């Protein structure tokens, strides 16, 4: 039962890794590659202040001393630490899934990781769900560590090796041949004061439905551990996504390999590394406790022995922003290196450990969390501080019966019972969450599982700024009668949201929300969606149906306005030779009795991928032509096309038209990716391209869908100084005429 609940959250949060392609940065070499190696960015300084209460000017100067493999003094976030005081027969390892795919409060959560690295000074750090911005900041501030990266995908694993104590000998990446989520095994052979150790990390396939693939990957991990030379100790740490029954299905841990948690007597305080009873980063309204993260050991058969000494969970403290560092707890392990003839007992009971309070104190004891600590964590409420008209206003999300309850403003005391239930996250009876109160329509802002956009009750999600405390989130939808008018007018919005750019993502999502509220499109075709963006849209627009193009971390989506467009069926067409996880998302819908097929795709990026992009375009056109004669087909998406590529194919095929051309090639709608106006990508010269296009294949029988107008949206700069996306959106209007 728990596994099924977890899958609901993991399906939207994790998935196949998308190749990290900074999409427009390869176009005719137009991208300005900004590498500020000599000066710290504002965000870096803020993180430094979060971690140690001061700016980290020392971080850039410490590199000189850290290059010495055996320095006398080592710097951690600008503070010196004498290296000679540490024990050379004590190896420390930290493994942690950082949940980099959740962009909410990511900068402050990075600060939580920094604090733990500074506190424990691990010799080896094994990380999962890293993303590029996270890795960049780590490299900036921890120059005393060597870094290994597991892949070039959008998110990946990583290993950090403390250079003063661990020297890299060689590294290797083992691919999992049947993974659908870009997972692999990252290995590093290192020398720890003359003792050779092989460290490994992996993020095994997610979700219960992928159990067999996950077990196949686990077998490969164990095989690699067993195949290591006899004089090498092997330590694996990572997010295995394992359920206990899966290990039993394989007959338990194989001979010669041990589970460190079991070696230490199965300490209860270290059992659950993904624990929604205490960790509410994902806002799951019920308790799920699983041991996803594990550490395996294969002791060397010859020479010195590495013996587990202690294990503790880290990251249990709630940060000032109201979040924990990750939705996973980290695992900090200590191993003792002993000569072979002195090893008599490799297993130490956790209850007998003499752990120093000054070094390891996470509020734990051998029987679990100390009651007062557990009570403290459970009682903590999430508090966010935001500026409303120049004043700081606190908004809280408190726990009540394990459900998050949004506090109502005082001004709404006259609301009816149904509205009060909405604000308290109790869905009212009835077919739709959209309710009408005395003060107008209110949107039921349920705390969906995995929701990451927080505390928006008192702040309007629009570029125009915050609303007053009593206004709520008045979405001002069209009246029902108004919505049912213009049944011969279909509106379609297509937009690449640039979800891979996490800077100001929430404010940019607010901008998209404002445009949807303004235009009320019947069909919305989106590209470069990410899970947090999709969750926010689902929460804000309960009057739309949603289709998701894949479980990849970056994907396409379709939104259908329920009262005007009814979904008949949907389909996903895979592009067999894509290297970027691209596909074609299709939906057959009924628009007041007329059948329409809407399609969207994000074709392969970068100039070098031109041939693959054209192969994908051919497949799109083929699907459009194959539709039944009575069906109108509308495609909208980020095609990444250059005009010469279409000419290379001989132009558009018969029966399919480019809407922009149909409307006379209006100059104000020519360029959808325009760096002369849009500076979201900081490109230092002008590039103007028509990446985003709308194609139409009219029905051969029945009512005809005729292009009426086209306009670009998102041209206004938001208050944060950026645009909603580096692309403009395209809003199209079609008239449905009798044959």
Secondary structure by P-SEA (a helix, b strand, c coil): caaaaaaaaaaacccccccccccccccccccccccccccccaaaaaaaaacccccccccccccccccccccccccccccccccccccccbbbbbbbccccccccaaaaaaaaaaaaaaaccccbbbbccccaaaaaaaaaccccbbbbbccccccccbbbbccccccccbbbbbbccccccbbbbbbbbbbcccbbbbbbbbbccccccaaaaaaaaaaaaaaaaaaccccbbbbbbccccccaaaaaaacccccccccccccccccccccccccccccccccccbbbbbcccccccccccccbbbbbcccccccccccccccccccbbbbbbbbbbbccccccccccccccccccccccccccccccccaaaaaaaaaccbbbbbbcccbbbbbbbcccccccccccccccccccaaaaaaaaccccccccccccccccccccccccccccccccccccccccccccccccccccccccccccccccbbbbbbbccccccccaaaaaaaaaaaaaaaccccbbbbccccaaaaaaaaaacccbbbbbccccccccbbbbccccccccbbbbbbccccccbbbbbbbbbbcccbbbbbbbbbccccccaaaaaaaaaaaaaaaaaaccccbbbbbbccccccaaaaaaacccccccccccccccccccccccccccccccccccbbbbbcccbbbbbcccccbbbbbcccccccccccccccccccbbbbbbbbbbbcc
